[in-house]
Amino acid sequence: MKNSSKQLRTQASGFSLMELMVAMAVFLVVGGAAVALFRRHVPLFSQQQSQTAVNVAMRNAAAQLQIDLANAGSGYYPGINIPAWPIGVTIVNPVGNCFTAPSTYGSGCFDTLNIISADRNTPPANPTIVGGGCNDLSASASLYLQPIAPTTAAQLAALYNTGDEVLLVNSSGTQMTTAVLTAPGVVSGGLVQLTHTLVSTNAPGPGGVDPIDIAAGGLNIANAADAAKLGTQFCITDWAIKLSAIKYSVDTVTNPADPSLVRTQNGVTNVLADQIIGFKVGAWNTVNSQYDYVTANTVGTPYNSDWSTIQSVRLSMIGRTNPVTGAMAGFTNTFDNGPYKVEGLSIVVNPRNLSMNN
């Protein structure tokens, strides 16, 4: 009996209190070291994720830009011979303050790219006036269009709304102008009447900018560099085309701490990439065989917004991550000395509507 009890006590014995305390101390030391190591690497992992997100966002934006630019200057309609589409892209360079410390970017830092294309849902029409004759867009705020069968005047008028921009181009493609509508289209005397901003002559205002085009939300098509191509009178053999342009710009107003690359078309704006701190556009042209970054409003700019001289377009983007914290706190990059990492991307696009003419 005694031997049996002693055997049971021996089998039931385990760790002593001292052994348990030593084991707990060892586990606490090892666990604390593991947690400290994990916390040390969390900021590094977060920064890598942030860099990857910036890179992916810029690549997606570049892909959309390539698609749009490849179709820039699309102005041809099946069955209708418009011989010379005069414009495909305009580039507006920044005006005003740019970078201010610490790491704040204003609208003056970024270019704006306008990709000019015709609205495929609105058929072209011939400008004329009631009783016959030519429209003079500098003398009258009304533009009259004769629809092309089978489109009726009522159908065409319904397709024009306030804020739309109309491109007028003569039959040879040697002269053009644009007008921004201030009212929806209406039927008048069997024609479509469009009320628009008065168009300046081929001598744009101070600073080499057509104040009508810009102030009315225009696409910077009418500028001093293109003075020889600007006209104001358009007749029955000429063309009126509703534009559906795509504007790429950087929004620094909605959230100044987060400059965002946006794409605007038909009044709808979509954010393509956040934290963009660089957006520059240049055009390779046949005049001086180099990428030109000079403002399109400056007299003497080689490409002069002339679609026929632009060979390709180069776009450069720079994005930034969230501020670096944790183990890397105090980090500054060599681009603008900001507390974040930067990613850069540059692409060259050859618009096919231009390349086919070479």
Secondary structure, 3 states (H helix, E strand, C coil): CHHHHHHHHHHHCCCCHHHHHHHHHHHHHHHHHHHHHHHHHHHHHHHHHHHHHHHHHHHHHHHHHHHHHHCCCCCCECCECCCCCCCCEEEECCCCCCEECCCEECHHHCCEEEECCECCCCCCEEECCCCCCCEECCCCCEEEEECCCCCCHHHHHCCCCCCCEEEEECCCCCCEEEEEECCCCEEECCEEEEEECCCCCCCCCHHHECHHHHHCCCCCCCEHHHHHHECCEECCCCEEEEECCEEEEEECCCCCCCCEEEEEECCEEEEEECCEEEEEEEEEECCCCCEECCCCCCCCCCCCCCHHHEEEEEEEEEEECCCCCHHHCCCCCCCCCCCCCEEEEEEEECCHHHHCCC
